[in-house]
Structure formats: structure tokens, C-alpha cells
Amino acid sequence: LQWVIERPVGFLGPAGRGENRSRRKAISVPNVSGKQVHPWKVSSLQESLPESHEVGDAVQAVCPDGASRPGIIQAANADGSYAVRWLSGSTSDVEPHEIEQVSGKFTVGDAVQVDDQRGKLVAKEADTFTICWEDGSESDISAFEAKPVLIPFEQLEVGQRYEATVHRVYHSGAFVDFGAEVMGNLPTAYVLTQDGSRIGKFDPITEHLKRNQKIQVVIQAKRLDRSVRVAMVNDEAA
């Protein structure tokens, strides 16, 4: 996978006049989230990696024998590695760079999709999900089969508001998951404090945003490269 990072060189005046050229630099990075993430700066993307996982996540990881196999995160170790339980029942420690997320982080009530069937997650235990399908029937499936029902990029419009989950926090913003095919990029300038004001220029973003935090966002811009910029809004305004 290759991202093309654009860095503006010229200046585009407030009236839209002037020259706005860009230098392009390609970098190769792993895409472990299953969604498109469009960072605004190379350093921002580098700081947001590697992916972190939680207990119960369905993953594809490297076994002690060197093969890549499906497993479930059992624990996060103090040294940064993860204890992974394989489908065979055995458990081993795996380094973060040898683990790839293969399913979304589902909670009971989430809409899921398996092939062409859609339903709602009504119960989850270890690596098994119980799904209530659209026809009213229920059945158990493997966590590795479940995929989130995502909003197509083409259906996103500026001004739409969503509840989002903070996916990653980096020095100049955050990536948020609001249920679409792409992650939303939330710049620091559009992060709000608890009283609804914007955070200060030198105020650390990590004091106001945490991974997995639920926030309300509004779409501010869609770009031709399929990236989406969002801003936080107050719960009352949403």
C-alpha cells in the first residue's frame, strides 16, 4: 500500500487567487484498520502507527511457526506484545507489527454484514457472535466473518453530523470512525473542550481526546482523494 503525501508550496489567497503547487512524496505503510486513512502530514501518519488492539479483537497474526493465522487477542502485555489465542486453543505472545486487525470492534447493537446478509449483533462471546438477521432469525457466526455496515463515501455530504469513536490520536489531530468507508480526519483546531470551546494552540490534544472516546462530529470537507475532514460539535448542537 502506498500513500501520496502532498505538501503545499505556494500560497492560496482568501479570494482563491494565487498559485497552490504541491510536492509529492510516496511512502509505504501498512493498512491495518480496514478503512482508508488520509493523513495531512507524513509525520502525523508515522506517529499514529502501529495499530493498538483490545481484548477480544479478531486478528490475523504470525504464529510461532512463522505462519499467519487467525486468532483472538487475550491480553495486552506490559512489554507491548499481545497474548493471542489461536483457533486451535493454544496461546502465544505476538509483537504488534505481526498483528493485523481483521474485523471491526463490534459492540452489542451494531449492524453487521456477512456476505450479502445484514443483521444486528445481539450477543458476543469470545470469538462467536450471535446475529439477528433482517428476516428475524438468529444464528451464531465466527467473529472473523462479521463486517461492519459502512456508509458509502458517495453518500457523505458536508454538514452531516454523526456520532464518532476516536480511533487514533496524534500530535496534530485525530482519526475518528463515524461508520463510513473512510476515517474522518479531525484537526486539532477543531477539537473542543468539555465546556464547548476550542482547545488552545499549545494545549496538548491528549488531554481532551482519548482512544475509543465517543464524540459528535460534523463533516466539513470532502476531497477528491476520498479523505474527509470533520470538526467536533457539542452534544446539544448535534
N, C-alpha and C positions, 0 to 999 in steps of 0.2 A: 504494500500500500504506500502511495506517495502523496504527500500534501504539497501544494504550491503556495508558498507564503509570499504575499505581496506587501512591499514596504513603500509607502508613498514618498516621492521625492519632491514633486512640485507643490505648489500651494493653490488651493481652490478657494477663491474669494467667496464672501457671503452671498453674492449675487449669482454665483455659479460660473463666474468667468475665471479665466486663467488656465494654467496647464497643470494637469494632475497625472504625472507619469508614475510608474512603479517599477521597482526592481523585483525580479522573481528569483526565489531560491527554493529548490526542491529538497525535501528531507524525507526519509523513510522512517515510519513509526508504526508500531503495532496498533491495530484497531480491535480492542478487546470489549468494547461496550455494545457492539452490535448496531450502533447508530452512528450517524455522521456527526463528527465534532469539528467545527471550523474555528480554530484559534486565530486571534488577530495578530499575535506575535509568536515568533519561534520560541522565545524563552517561556512564554505562557504555557505552551503545549508541553515543553520539556518538564516544567515544574508540576504539571498535572499528572504525570506518569510516575510510577506504574499504577495500574488499577488496584484498588483495595477490595477485599471481599468480606463477606459476613457469614456467620454460621448458618448453614442451611442452603447456601448458594450452590446451584448446579454448575459444575465447571468441567472443562476438558484440561487435564493436567498430565505431566510427564511422570510415569511410574518409575520405581527403582530400576526396572529392567530397560528403561530408555524409551518405552512405547508410550504413545499418547492415548489416554483412556478417560472415559467419563467417571466423575466422582462427585462427592458432596463435601463441602467444607465443614469439618467437625469442630475446629478451634483455630484461633489466631495465636501463634506462639510469640513469646517475648522477643525472640531473635528476628522477627519479621517474617518468618516462614509460616506455612499453614498446614494443619493436620487434615489430610484428605482421606475420606473413607471411600474405597473403590467399590464397585458393584459386586465384587467377589466377597466383600465383607471385611477385608484387611484394611489397615490404616497405615499411612506413612507421611512423613513431613516433606513438603514441596516448597521450593523457593517461589516468590511472587512472579518472577519473569517466566516461569514454566507453567503458569496457570492462565487459562482463558475462560472468561465468562461465556456460558452457552445459553443461558435462559435469563429472563428478566427477574428482578427482585419482586416477586409477587406477594400480595397480602390478600387475605380473605375479602371477597367482594370485587376483586379486579376482573375485568373482561379479558379472556384469553382466547387464543385461536390454535387449533390443531388441524393442519392441512386446510380444508375448506370449511370446517366446522367451527362455530363460535359458541361460547358459553361463559359462565361466571364461576370463579373459584369459590367453593363453599367450605372447603376444609383442606388442610395440608399437614402432612406428617412425614418427616424425613424426606425421602425422595419421591413421595407419592402425593399427587393432587387429586382431590375429588371435584369433578366439574359438573355443574348443572347446565345442560345444553339448551339451546333455544327451543327444542320441542318438549322440554320439561323433564326429560330423562336425566339420570345421573350415572356417572361411571368414574372409575379411578384410572389415572394415566400417570406415566412417568414424568417427573419434573423436567426431564430433558426434551419432552415432546411439546411442552407448552410455550407458546409465543404470545407476546402482548399484542393487543389490537391497537394499531397505531394510526394516528391521523395523517393522511397523505399530505405531503408538502404543498401540493397544489391547492388544498383546501384551507391553508392558513392565510389569514388576512391581517393586515395592520389594524390594530385596535382591538383584536380579540383578546379576551382575558382567560387565564387558566390557573388552576392550582398546580404548582410545580414542586418537585423534590430536588433539593440541591444534590448534584451528582459529584462535583469536584470543586474545590476552592483553590484558587491560585492567587498570585500576588496582585494581579490587576483585574480580578473579576471571578466569575464562577460559571460553570456549565450546569444547566438545570434541565431536568427531564419533565416535560409537561404533556407527555403522551403522544408526541408526534414522531414522525420518521427521523427527525433531526433533533439534536440537542439545541437548547437556546443558550446564546452567549449573553451573560449578564455582566456588563462592565461595572467596575467599582463605583463609577459616578452615578449609577442608578440603583445602588443598594441603599435601603432605608434602615434607620434605627428603629427601636421599639416605639418611639414617640412619633414616627412617621416622617422625620426629617432625613435628608441625605447625609451620609457619613462624611466626615471631614477629609480633606485632601491627604492628610498624613495619618489618618485613623486606620489601624490595621483591620482589614476586611474580616479576618478570622475571629474578631471579637463580636461580629454581627451575623456571620453566616457559618453554619456548621454542616458537614455532610449529613444527608438524609433529612435535613430540616425542611418543613413544609412552608411554602411561601406562595403569595399571589403575584402573578406577573401579567404584563400586557405586551403584546407583540409591537415592537417599534419599527422594525425594518426587515424586509426580505431581500436577499441578494441573489444575483444570477448564479453564484456558486453554491446555491441551496443552503446558505447559512442564514440564521435567524437571530436578530438582536432583540432582547427583551429588557424590560425595566420592572422593578418591584413596584407594587401598588399596595395601599392599605387594604386590610380585610374589608373595612367598611365600604371602600370605593369599589371593590371587586364585586 
